[in-house]
C-alpha cells in the first residue's frame, strides 16, 4: 500500500512511460489531433471520459483506476481518493460503474451517524434509536448490507450509497459528492442545496402540535428551551422549523385570552408587523407559568421543567396576547409526535432499489407526516 | 388487520347488521341520517363490498373548484384539472368538474358532485373557506382529497406542492446571487399555501443571518400597492407566485424600475400561460402532473377501502433558473459550494 502511494506521488513520468498507461496516452493524443483537425474553434470538445484518460492524468495504470473506482483492494486510500476525485471532476460517468457492479458491491450501504460525545449532550441531537433500527431492519431484510461508520476515512470499499442520519455535518455531503458516492439525508433536509432528503415535516408538525395545545385550552404557550440549544452539529433545520411552525399557528389560531411567548430575535422582528389584527405583541415576560410548551425533542421535557422563566431575557422576549382573562388550565400531559419510521424506511428501500438499477437518486426533499399520541 | 364486515360497522354504530345491509344496498327502512352515518363509517373503517374487493369498481370522481380560480381561458387550476383527467386514465377512472360559486360556498350548499350520489370520491382543487371545507368533509360519505390546499381539521387527505421548501429554495437562490436586502410579496391572510411560502422565505433569511424588514413584506393584492410601496425598496423580492411577480413588475416599471437591472424577482408555480414573462422569470416548478397522480392514488385507495385519514403528501418543487435575477456575487458560479 505504502509503496503504491509513493510511486503515485514521485514517479508519474516513469509510470506513464512504461505501463499500460502508454497506449492509453497515445490513443488520446490521436483522438485530439483528429477532432482538432476536423473542426471548429470550439475551445473544448465534449467527449466521453474514459478510465484511461484518468489514468493518464494521474500517471497510474488503468487497472489502478478501475480498482479504485470499483472499490477493489490493492490501491492505497490516497490514490483511490485522488482517482475518485478526478473522475468526478472530469465528469466520468460513475453510474456506469455502479450499474456494472450491481451484483458484487451493489448492496453495501454505509450509515453515517456522528460519534456520541463524552458529556452526553448528543442525547438531544440524535435520531430516535427505534427509527434507526426500523430503517436498517428494512434494508437488511431486503438483502442490503448495512455498515455503520463515523468517518469518511474509514471508507475502503465503494458502497452503493450512504445514508446520512440526522444530525449530519453539512461538509460530509461535499466530500461524498467529490468521491462520487450517492447519499440520502435522513431525518433532516437542506432545501438550499440539491440532494436527496427524507425527513419528517418538522415545520408543519410543530404547527399542528401548537394548534393542539391551543385547542386543548392552554392559555399561555411557549416554544423551545430558552437557552443552551446550540450545537455545532445541528444542521439547523429541526430547531428552526420547530420555532417557525409554532409561530405560524399563533398567527392563525391564537384565541381570545390566550398568550404566547416569542423568545427569538428573528421572530420578534417579524412580529412587529403581523397582518392578523387579533394579535398584539408587547415586550416582556409571561405573567404566569407557561402552560403549554412546544419542544423540539423529548429530552427537552426535563429542561422545560427545570427552566424557570427568570432565565429569559426580558428584552428578547415578546408576549403576544389577544384579550385579557380566561381560565388557567395547566397541561399535565405530554403529547408526543412520533417519527414516521416505517414510511421513511420503506421509501429509503425504494430509493436504494432505484439507485441500484439506474445509478441515480432523485434530487428532492421528501417530507413525511408523523403520528401524534 | 381484521377484515371489516357489516357486523363490524353494526357494532361500531350500535345497530343491527340488517340495518347496515339495507343501508349499504340502498334498500328502504333506514332513516336518511342513519344511512349516511353507516356509509361514512363503512368507508372510514375500510369496508369493501364484494365488487370493491375484486377491484371491479370504477373510480368516479367529482371535482370541485371555487369559481374565483376558474377564469375563462387558461389558468393554473384548469391545467391542474387536465392533469387530473390524465391521471385518471390509467386507473380507468372518470371525472366530472363542478365550479362552486361564492354564494354556494358562503351559504354552505352541498355541491351536486356529492348530492347526486353518482361519485365514489371527491377531489377539491384549490382553497375553499375553512367553514365550507369542514362542512364538506362532515357531510361527505365518500373519500375527500384536497389538491393544493389543506383541511383545517386535518381529517381528509391532501396533496400539496412543497410550499415551504420551495420558497426556501427560491430565497436561497437570491442569497446565492449576492442579495442581502430581500423582501416578500404576497397576501399572508389569503391562504395557507401563501403563509407556508412566507415562512419558507423567513427560514432561508434566518439561516443566512439576514433581517426581515417588515416594510418589505408587501401585499401584492393591495389595490393601492403603488402608493403603499416603501420609499426605500429592497434589492430583490421573493414573490409568492408568478402572477404576483408580474403584478409587481408592472407597478415597479411605472416607477422606472427595471427587472433585473434595478431589482431582481423570483416567483413560484412556473405557470404564466401565455405571458411574456414566462421566458424570463426565475421560478419554482410545481409538478402538477405528480400532484394529480398522487391525488388520484389517494382517491383510488379510499374507494378500495384502504383509506388513511389525514394523510398529507407534499411534492417538492425544483428551481427553474431564467433571467429575472441579477448576479451580484461577481463569481459567476453563485450557489456552488
Interface residues (C-beta under 8 A of the other chain):
Chain A: X174 X189 X191 X192 X193 X201 X203 X204 X208 X236 X240 X241 X244 X245 X247 X248 X251 X252 X266 X269 X270 X272 X273 X275 X276 X363 X364 X365 X366 X367 X369
Chain B: X154 X162 X164 X165 X166 X168 X169 X172 X175 X176 X188 X189 X195 X196 X199 X200 X202 X203 X204 X205 X206 X207 X211 X212 X214 X215 X217 X219 X310 X311 X312 X314 X316 X318 X337
